[in-house]
Amino acid sequence: MKTMKNKPITVLGEPLQIGDKALDFIAVDNNLNEVSFFANFKKDYTLISAVPSLDTSVCDIQTRTINERLSSYKNLDFITISNDLPFAQKRWCGSNGLEITTLSDHKLLDFGMKYGALIKELRLLARSIFVLDHQRKVVYVEYLDEMSNHPNYDKLFKFLDTVL
């Protein structure tokens, strides 16, 4: 069962598993442009960090923790995606002095449905981590059961150290 602050939630879409072919999705960047995932991210690996909202403490820490550790990985695209409005994402990045790629799924909910991460009751994304290889195959995935918990950072970085 999935929960948010210990209250049951319904997560829509089909969860991805290791070995699955990831699907292309359209999201909105900080300049309000629609962005195709496959067309815009071309490095050998892509890490997608889905968070409910950058304006919450756990999401803030998750995004900062992953971003800080990823500087040593040169052949990896890093995307943080949420259903925050692009204006809020841009403000969050600016107020935190971060130049990272944030995408908003608020308009189409395309990512949330295709990656099994849309919280029906709240129209937010479920906390999850995906690593895709250059063939867009899922090579690492973590869906959290409780949205206020952190992902397993040690396991994620240990995995990245083995493939990058």
CYANA upper distance limits for C-alpha pairs under 8 A (distance plus 0.5 A):
  1 MET  CA      8 PRO  CA      7.52
  1 MET  CA      9 ILE  CA      8.41
  1 MET  CA    145 ASP  CA      7.09
  2 LYS  CA      8 PRO  CA      6.43
  2 LYS  CA      9 ILE  CA      6.17
  2 LYS  CA     10 THR  CA      7.43
  2 LYS  CA     11 VAL  CA      7.91
  2 LYS  CA    144 LEU  CA      8.21
  2 LYS  CA    145 ASP  CA      5.07
  2 LYS  CA    146 GLU  CA      6.39
  2 LYS  CA    147 MET  CA      8.27
  3 THR  CA      7 LYS  CA      5.54
  3 THR  CA      8 PRO  CA      4.86
  3 THR  CA      9 ILE  CA      5.69
  3 THR  CA    145 ASP  CA      6.66
  3 THR  CA    146 GLU  CA      5.29
  3 THR  CA    147 MET  CA      6.79
  4 MET  CA      8 PRO  CA      7.05
  4 MET  CA      9 ILE  CA      7.11
  4 MET  CA    146 GLU  CA      6.06
  4 MET  CA    147 MET  CA      5.42
  4 MET  CA    148 SER  CA      6.78
  5 LYS  CA    146 GLU  CA      7.55
  5 LYS  CA    147 MET  CA      7.51
  5 LYS  CA    148 SER  CA      6.63
  6 ASN  CA    146 GLU  CA      7.45
  9 ILE  CA    119 ILE  CA      7.12
  9 ILE  CA    120 LYS  CA      7.78
  9 ILE  CA    121 GLU  CA      7.11
 10 THR  CA    119 ILE  CA      6.23
 10 THR  CA    120 LYS  CA      6.05
 10 THR  CA    121 GLU  CA      7.28
 11 VAL  CA    116 GLY  CA      7.28
 11 VAL  CA    117 ALA  CA      6.47
 11 VAL  CA    118 LEU  CA      5.78
 11 VAL  CA    119 ILE  CA      5.01
 11 VAL  CA    120 LYS  CA      6.43
 11 VAL  CA    126 ALA  CA      7.69
 12 LEU  CA    112 GLY  CA      8.04
 12 LEU  CA    113 MET  CA      6.65
 12 LEU  CA    116 GLY  CA      6.16
 12 LEU  CA    117 ALA  CA      6.79
 12 LEU  CA    118 LEU  CA      5.58
 12 LEU  CA    119 ILE  CA      6.77
 12 LEU  CA    120 LYS  CA      6.80
 13 GLY  CA    112 GLY  CA      7.38
 13 GLY  CA    113 MET  CA      4.83
 13 GLY  CA    114 LYS  CA      6.38
 13 GLY  CA    115 TYR  CA      6.85
 13 GLY  CA    116 GLY  CA      4.29
 13 GLY  CA    117 ALA  CA      6.93
 13 GLY  CA    118 LEU  CA      7.27
 14 GLU  CA    113 MET  CA      7.73
 14 GLU  CA    114 LYS  CA      7.26
 14 GLU  CA    115 TYR  CA      6.89
 14 GLU  CA    116 GLY  CA      4.89
 15 PRO  CA    115 TYR  CA      6.31
 15 PRO  CA    116 GLY  CA      4.70
 15 PRO  CA    117 ALA  CA      7.74
 16 LEU  CA     20 ASP  CA      6.82
 16 LEU  CA     22 ALA  CA      8.21
 16 LEU  CA    115 TYR  CA      6.58
 16 LEU  CA    116 GLY  CA      7.28
 16 LEU  CA    138 VAL  CA      8.05
 16 LEU  CA    141 VAL  CA      7.98
 17 GLN  CA    138 VAL  CA      7.25
 17 GLN  CA    141 VAL  CA      7.14
 18 ILE  CA    137 LYS  CA      8.21
 18 ILE  CA    138 VAL  CA      5.49
 18 ILE  CA    139 VAL  CA      5.67
 18 ILE  CA    140 TYR  CA      6.43
 18 ILE  CA    141 VAL  CA      7.07
 19 GLY  CA    137 LYS  CA      6.36
 19 GLY  CA    138 VAL  CA      5.77
 19 GLY  CA    139 VAL  CA      6.70
 20 ASP  CA    137 LYS  CA      6.19
 20 ASP  CA    138 VAL  CA      5.95
 21 LYS  CA    136 ARG  CA      6.45
 21 LYS  CA    137 LYS  CA      4.95
 21 LYS  CA    138 VAL  CA      6.71
 22 ALA  CA    115 TYR  CA      8.41
 22 ALA  CA    132 LEU  CA      7.95
 22 ALA  CA    136 ARG  CA      5.97
 22 ALA  CA    137 LYS  CA      6.13
 22 ALA  CA    138 VAL  CA      6.71
 23 LEU  CA    114 LYS  CA      7.20
 23 LEU  CA    115 TYR  CA      8.33
 23 LEU  CA    136 ARG  CA      8.36
 24 ASP  CA     36 SER  CA      7.41
 24 ASP  CA     37 PHE  CA      6.20
 24 ASP  CA     38 PHE  CA      6.17
 25 PHE  CA     36 SER  CA      6.36
 25 PHE  CA     37 PHE  CA      6.08
 25 PHE  CA     38 PHE  CA      8.13
 25 PHE  CA    110 ASP  CA      6.23
 25 PHE  CA    111 PHE  CA      6.03
 25 PHE  CA    114 LYS  CA      8.03
 26 ILE  CA     34 GLU  CA      6.77
 26 ILE  CA     35 VAL  CA      5.90
 26 ILE  CA     36 SER  CA      5.15
 26 ILE  CA     37 PHE  CA      6.80
 26 ILE  CA    105 ASP  CA      8.35
 26 ILE  CA    108 LEU  CA      8.03
 26 ILE  CA    110 ASP  CA      6.65
 26 ILE  CA    111 PHE  CA      7.56
 27 ALA  CA     34 GLU  CA      6.04
 27 ALA  CA     35 VAL  CA      5.84
 27 ALA  CA     36 SER  CA      7.28
 27 ALA  CA     37 PHE  CA      8.20
 27 ALA  CA    103 LEU  CA      6.45
 27 ALA  CA    104 SER  CA      6.08
 27 ALA  CA    105 ASP  CA      5.60
 27 ALA  CA    106 HIS  CA      8.45
 27 ALA  CA    107 LYS  CA      8.03
 27 ALA  CA    108 LEU  CA      7.65
 27 ALA  CA    109 LEU  CA      8.44
 27 ALA  CA    110 ASP  CA      7.61
 27 ALA  CA    111 PHE  CA      7.74
 28 VAL  CA     32 LEU  CA      6.05
 28 VAL  CA     33 ASN  CA      5.88
 28 VAL  CA     34 GLU  CA      5.00
 28 VAL  CA     35 VAL  CA      6.28
 28 VAL  CA     86 PRO  CA      7.53
 28 VAL  CA    103 LEU  CA      6.02
 28 VAL  CA    104 SER  CA      5.49
 28 VAL  CA    105 ASP  CA      7.00
 28 VAL  CA    106 HIS  CA      8.49
 28 VAL  CA    107 LYS  CA      8.00
 29 ASP  CA     33 ASN  CA      5.96
 29 ASP  CA     34 GLU  CA      6.99
 29 ASP  CA     35 VAL  CA      7.08
 29 ASP  CA     86 PRO  CA      6.83
 29 ASP  CA    102 THR  CA      7.14
 29 ASP  CA    103 LEU  CA      5.40
 29 ASP  CA    104 SER  CA      6.83
 30 ASN  CA     86 PRO  CA      5.21
 30 ASN  CA     87 PHE  CA      7.00
 30 ASN  CA     89 GLN  CA      7.41
 30 ASN  CA     90 LYS  CA      6.28
 30 ASN  CA    102 THR  CA      7.64
 30 ASN  CA    103 LEU  CA      7.50
 30 ASN  CA    104 SER  CA      8.44
 31 ASN  CA     86 PRO  CA      7.77
 32 LEU  CA     86 PRO  CA      7.16
 35 VAL  CA     39 ALA  CA      8.42
 35 VAL  CA     40 ASN  CA      7.56
 36 SER  CA     40 ASN  CA      6.65
 37 PHE  CA     41 PHE  CA      6.52
 38 PHE  CA     42 LYS  CA      7.73
 41 PHE  CA     46 THR  CA      8.01
 41 PHE  CA     77 ASP  CA      7.12
 42 LYS  CA     77 ASP  CA      8.20
 42 LYS  CA    134 HIS  CA      7.96
 43 LYS  CA     75 ASN  CA      6.07
 43 LYS  CA     76 LEU  CA      6.15
 43 LYS  CA     77 ASP  CA      6.52
 43 LYS  CA    134 HIS  CA      7.27
 44 ASP  CA     75 ASN  CA      6.33
 44 ASP  CA     76 LEU  CA      6.81
 44 ASP  CA    133 ASP  CA      6.29
 44 ASP  CA    134 HIS  CA      4.82
 45 TYR  CA     75 ASN  CA      6.97
 45 TYR  CA     76 LEU  CA      5.24
 45 TYR  CA     77 ASP  CA      6.84
 45 TYR  CA    131 VAL  CA      7.32
 45 TYR  CA    132 LEU  CA      6.02
 45 TYR  CA    133 ASP  CA      5.01
 45 TYR  CA    134 HIS  CA      6.09
 46 THR  CA     76 LEU  CA      5.82
 46 THR  CA     77 ASP  CA      5.06
 46 THR  CA     78 PHE  CA      6.38
 46 THR  CA     79 ILE  CA      8.10
 46 THR  CA    130 PHE  CA      8.44
 46 THR  CA    131 VAL  CA      6.08
 46 THR  CA    132 LEU  CA      5.69
 46 THR  CA    133 ASP  CA      7.11
 46 THR  CA    134 HIS  CA      8.44
 47 LEU  CA     76 LEU  CA      7.53
 47 LEU  CA     77 ASP  CA      6.66
 47 LEU  CA     78 PHE  CA      5.41
 47 LEU  CA     79 ILE  CA      6.77
 47 LEU  CA    129 ILE  CA      7.70
 47 LEU  CA    130 PHE  CA      6.16
 47 LEU  CA    131 VAL  CA      4.97
 47 LEU  CA    132 LEU  CA      7.04
 48 ILE  CA     78 PHE  CA      6.59
 48 ILE  CA     79 ILE  CA      5.38
 48 ILE  CA     80 THR  CA      6.42
 48 ILE  CA     81 ILE  CA      7.62
 48 ILE  CA    129 ILE  CA      6.30
 48 ILE  CA    130 PHE  CA      5.60
 48 ILE  CA    131 VAL  CA      6.89
 49 SER  CA     63 THR  CA      8.01
 49 SER  CA     78 PHE  CA      8.23
 49 SER  CA     79 ILE  CA      6.66
 49 SER  CA     80 THR  CA      5.26
 49 SER  CA     81 ILE  CA      6.72
 49 SER  CA    127 ARG  CA      8.22
 49 SER  CA    128 SER  CA      6.69
 49 SER  CA    129 ILE  CA      5.26
 49 SER  CA    130 PHE  CA      7.10
 50 ALA  CA     80 THR  CA      6.39
 50 ALA  CA     81 ILE  CA      5.40
 50 ALA  CA     82 SER  CA      6.36
 50 ALA  CA    125 LEU  CA      6.92
 50 ALA  CA    126 ALA  CA      7.26
 50 ALA  CA    127 ARG  CA      5.85
 50 ALA  CA    128 SER  CA      5.65
 50 ALA  CA    129 ILE  CA      6.70
 51 VAL  CA     59 CYS  CA      6.24
 51 VAL  CA     80 THR  CA      7.81
 51 VAL  CA     81 ILE  CA      6.88
 51 VAL  CA     82 SER  CA      5.77
 51 VAL  CA    125 LEU  CA      6.40
 51 VAL  CA    126 ALA  CA      6.79
 51 VAL  CA    127 ARG  CA      5.25
 51 VAL  CA    128 SER  CA      7.41
 52 PRO  CA     59 CYS  CA      7.52
 52 PRO  CA     82 SER  CA      6.21
 52 PRO  CA     83 ASN  CA      7.33
 52 PRO  CA     84 ASP  CA      8.43
 52 PRO  CA    124 LEU  CA      5.70
 52 PRO  CA    125 LEU  CA      5.27
 52 PRO  CA    126 ALA  CA      6.40
 52 PRO  CA    127 ARG  CA      6.72
 52 PRO  CA    147 MET  CA      8.37
 53 SER  CA     59 CYS  CA      6.71
 53 SER  CA     82 SER  CA      6.42
 53 SER  CA     83 ASN  CA      7.34
 53 SER  CA     84 ASP  CA      6.40
 53 SER  CA    124 LEU  CA      8.02
 54 LEU  CA     59 CYS  CA      5.66
 54 LEU  CA     60 ASP  CA      5.86
 54 LEU  CA     63 THR  CA      8.40
 54 LEU  CA     82 SER  CA      7.91
 54 LEU  CA     84 ASP  CA      7.79
 54 LEU  CA     89 GLN  CA      7.54
 54 LEU  CA     92 TRP  CA      7.59
 55 ASP  CA     59 CYS  CA      7.60
 55 ASP  CA     60 ASP  CA      7.14
 55 ASP  CA     92 TRP  CA      7.90
 56 THR  CA     60 ASP  CA      6.53
 57 SER  CA     61 ILE  CA      6.62
 58 VAL  CA     62 GLN  CA      6.49
 58 VAL  CA    148 SER  CA      7.05
 58 VAL  CA    149 ASN  CA      7.75
 58 VAL  CA    150 HIS  CA      7.14
 59 CYS  CA     63 THR  CA      6.56
 60 ASP  CA     64 ARG  CA      6.67
 61 ILE  CA     65 THR  CA      6.32
 62 GLN  CA     66 ILE  CA      6.66
 62 GLN  CA    150 HIS  CA      7.37
 62 GLN  CA    151 PRO  CA      8.12
 63 THR  CA     67 ASN  CA      6.50
 63 THR  CA     80 THR  CA      7.52
 64 ARG  CA     68 GLU  CA      6.49
 65 THR  CA     69 ARG  CA      6.91
 66 ILE  CA     70 LEU  CA      6.61
 66 ILE  CA    153 TYR  CA      8.26
 67 ASN  CA     71 SER  CA      7.44
 67 ASN  CA     78 PHE  CA      8.23
 67 ASN  CA    100 ILE  CA      8.21
 70 LEU  CA     78 PHE  CA      8.42
 73 TYR  CA    164 LEU  CA      7.29
 75 ASN  CA    164 LEU  CA      8.00
 78 PHE  CA    100 ILE  CA      8.10
 78 PHE  CA    101 THR  CA      7.26
 79 ILE  CA    100 ILE  CA      7.91
 79 ILE  CA    101 THR  CA      5.68
 79 ILE  CA    102 THR  CA      6.29
 79 ILE  CA    103 LEU  CA      7.60
 80 THR  CA    100 ILE  CA      8.41
 80 THR  CA    101 THR  CA      6.83
 80 THR  CA    102 THR  CA      5.30
 80 THR  CA    103 LEU  CA      6.86
 81 ILE  CA    102 THR  CA      6.13
 81 ILE  CA    103 LEU  CA      5.28
 81 ILE  CA    104 SER  CA      6.21
 81 ILE  CA    105 ASP  CA      7.40
 82 SER  CA    102 THR  CA      8.36
 82 SER  CA    103 LEU  CA      7.20
 82 SER  CA    104 SER  CA      5.81
 82 SER  CA    105 ASP  CA      6.50
 82 SER  CA    106 HIS  CA      7.98
 82 SER  CA    124 LEU  CA      7.59
 82 SER  CA    125 LEU  CA      6.45
 83 ASN  CA    104 SER  CA      5.68
 83 ASN  CA    105 ASP  CA      5.37
 83 ASN  CA    106 HIS  CA      4.83
 83 ASN  CA    109 LEU  CA      8.47
 83 ASN  CA    123 ARG  CA      7.98
 83 ASN  CA    124 LEU  CA      6.09
 83 ASN  CA    125 LEU  CA      6.91
 84 ASP  CA     88 ALA  CA      6.71
 84 ASP  CA     89 GLN  CA      6.92
 84 ASP  CA    104 SER  CA      6.52
 84 ASP  CA    105 ASP  CA      8.17
 84 ASP  CA    106 HIS  CA      6.98
 85 LEU  CA     89 GLN  CA      6.96
 85 LEU  CA    104 SER  CA      6.72
 85 LEU  CA    106 HIS  CA      7.02
 86 PRO  CA     90 LYS  CA      6.58
 86 PRO  CA    103 LEU  CA      7.69
 86 PRO  CA    104 SER  CA      6.38
 87 PHE  CA     91 ARG  CA      6.64
 88 ALA  CA     92 TRP  CA      6.53
 89 GLN  CA     93 CYS  CA      6.72
 89 GLN  CA    102 THR  CA      7.10
 89 GLN  CA    103 LEU  CA      8.43
 89 GLN  CA    104 SER  CA      8.39
 90 LYS  CA     94 GLY  CA      6.62
 90 LYS  CA    102 THR  CA      8.44
 91 ARG  CA     95 SER  CA      6.47
 92 TRP  CA     96 ASN  CA      6.63
 93 CYS  CA     97 GLY  CA      6.46
 93 CYS  CA     98 LEU  CA      5.45
 93 CYS  CA     99 GLU  CA      6.97
 93 CYS  CA    100 ILE  CA      7.76
 94 GLY  CA     98 LEU  CA      6.80
 94 GLY  CA     99 GLU  CA      8.27
105 ASP  CA    109 LEU  CA      5.50
105 ASP  CA    110 ASP  CA      7.11
105 ASP  CA    111 PHE  CA      6.85
105 ASP  CA    112 GLY  CA      7.70
109 LEU  CA    113 MET  CA      6.78
109 LEU  CA    118 LEU  CA      7.98
110 ASP  CA    114 LYS  CA      6.63
111 PHE  CA    115 TYR  CA      6.25
111 PHE  CA    117 ALA  CA      8.10
112 GLY  CA    116 GLY  CA      6.30
112 GLY  CA    117 ALA  CA      4.99
112 GLY  CA    118 LEU  CA      4.90
112 GLY  CA    125 LEU  CA      6.69
113 MET  CA    117 ALA  CA      6.84
113 MET  CA    118 LEU  CA      6.41
117 ALA  CA    125 LEU  CA      5.84
117 ALA  CA    126 ALA  CA      5.35
117 ALA  CA    127 ARG  CA      8.01
117 ALA  CA    128 SER  CA      7.90
118 LEU  CA    123 ARG  CA      7.00
118 LEU  CA    124 LEU  CA      6.51
118 LEU  CA    125 LEU  CA      5.27
118 LEU  CA    126 ALA  CA      6.48
119 ILE  CA    123 ARG  CA      5.90
119 ILE  CA    124 LEU  CA      5.77
119 ILE  CA    125 LEU  CA      6.20
119 ILE  CA    126 ALA  CA      6.47
120 LYS  CA    124 LEU  CA      8.06
126 ALA  CA    143 TYR  CA      8.10
126 ALA  CA    144 LEU  CA      8.04
126 ALA  CA    147 MET  CA      6.99
127 ARG  CA    143 TYR  CA      6.91
127 ARG  CA    144 LEU  CA      6.39
127 ARG  CA    147 MET  CA      6.19
127 ARG  CA    151 PRO  CA      8.43
128 SER  CA    141 VAL  CA      7.88
128 SER  CA    142 GLU  CA      5.93
128 SER  CA    143 TYR  CA      4.95
128 SER  CA    144 LEU  CA      6.54
128 SER  CA    151 PRO  CA      7.92
129 ILE  CA    140 TYR  CA      8.22
129 ILE  CA    141 VAL  CA      6.01
129 ILE  CA    142 GLU  CA      5.61
129 ILE  CA    143 TYR  CA      7.17
129 ILE  CA    151 PRO  CA      8.14
130 PHE  CA    138 VAL  CA      7.39
130 PHE  CA    139 VAL  CA      8.25
130 PHE  CA    140 TYR  CA      6.16
130 PHE  CA    141 VAL  CA      5.07
130 PHE  CA    142 GLU  CA      7.20
131 VAL  CA    138 VAL  CA      6.48
131 VAL  CA    139 VAL  CA      6.19
131 VAL  CA    140 TYR  CA      5.40
131 VAL  CA    141 VAL  CA      6.95
132 LEU  CA    136 ARG  CA      5.70
132 LEU  CA    137 LYS  CA      5.78
132 LEU  CA    138 VAL  CA      5.10
132 LEU  CA    139 VAL  CA      6.07
132 LEU  CA    140 TYR  CA      7.57
133 ASP  CA    137 LYS  CA      6.00
133 ASP  CA    138 VAL  CA      7.21
133 ASP  CA    139 VAL  CA      7.05
140 TYR  CA    156 LEU  CA      8.47
140 TYR  CA    159 PHE  CA      8.40
142 GLU  CA    151 PRO  CA      7.79
144 LEU  CA    149 ASN  CA      7.76
144 LEU  CA    150 HIS  CA      8.42
144 LEU  CA    151 PRO  CA      7.33
152 ASN  CA    156 LEU  CA      6.85
153 TYR  CA    157 PHE  CA      6.63
154 ASP  CA    158 LYS  CA      6.49
155 LYS  CA    159 PHE  CA      6.65
156 LEU  CA    160 LEU  CA      6.77
157 PHE  CA    161 ASP  CA      6.51
158 LYS  CA    162 THR  CA      7.04
159 PHE  CA    163 VAL  CA      7.14
160 LEU  CA    164 LEU  CA      6.26
